[in-house]
């Protein structure tokens, strides 16, 4: 039969509590990481959309400038 002193039982209980706290913290950090990664992916999609819109606007403005120059030369 094994004999466990009150001190070793207390140490085991403290260790189990610490392990439980670490597991809970790990799960929290894992969830936060997943949330941040999803947010990052969404931000990247939004950035790409804005870049597309900016490029389209630049092309339209350049086309208008060219038309104005052509009209000005015709005068």
C-alpha positions in Angstrom: 0.0 0.0 0.0 1.3 3.4 -0.9 1.4 6.1 1.6 0.8 9.7 0.6 1.4 12.5 3.1 -0.9 15.4 3.4 1.9 17.6 1.9 2.2 15.4 -1.2 -1.6 15.2 -1.6 -1.7 19.0 -1.4 1.1 19.3 -3.9 -0.8 17.0 -6.3 -3.9 19.0 -5.9 -2.0 22.2 -6.6 -0.4 20.6 -9.6 -3.8 19.5 -10.9 -5.2 23.0 -10.4 -2.2 24.5 -12.3 -2.7 22.0 -15.2 -6.4 22.8 -15.3 -5.6 26.5 -15.4 -3.1 26.0 -18.2 -5.6 23.9 -20.3 -8.2 26.6 -19.9 -5.7 29.3 -20.9 -4.6 27.3 -23.9 -8.2 26.9 -25.1 -8.8 30.7 -24.6 -5.7 31.6 -26.6 -6.5 29.1 -29.3 -10.0 30.6 -29.7 -8.5 34.1 -29.7 -5.9 33.1 -32.4 -8.7 31.6 -34.6 -10.6 34.8 -34.3 -7.6 37.0 -35.1 -6.8 34.8 -38.1 -10.4 35.1 -39.4 -10.2 38.9 -38.9 -6.9 39.0 -40.8 -8.3 37.0 -43.7 -11.3 39.4 -43.8 -9.0 42.4 -43.7 -7.0 41.0 -46.5 -10.1 40.5 -48.7 -11.2 44.0 -48.0 -7.8 45.4 -48.9 -7.8 43.5 -52.2 -11.3 44.9 -53.0 -10.2 48.4 -52.2 -7.1 48.0 -54.4 -9.3 46.8 -57.3 -11.6 49.8 -56.8 -8.7 52.1 -56.7 -7.2 50.7 -59.9 -10.6 50.9 -61.6 -11.0 54.5 -60.5 -7.5 55.4 -61.7 -8.2 53.9 -65.1 -11.4 55.8 -65.4 -9.7 59.1 -64.4 -6.9 58.5 -66.9 -9.4 57.8 -69.6 -11.3 61.1 -68.8 -8.0 63.0 -68.9 -7.1 61.6 -72.2 -10.6 62.4 -73.6 -10.3 66.0 -72.3 -6.8 66.3 -73.9 -8.2 65.0 -77.2 -11.1 67.5 -77.0 -8.8 70.3 -76.2 -6.6 69.5 -79.2 -9.7 69.5 -81.4 -10.5 73.1 -80.4 
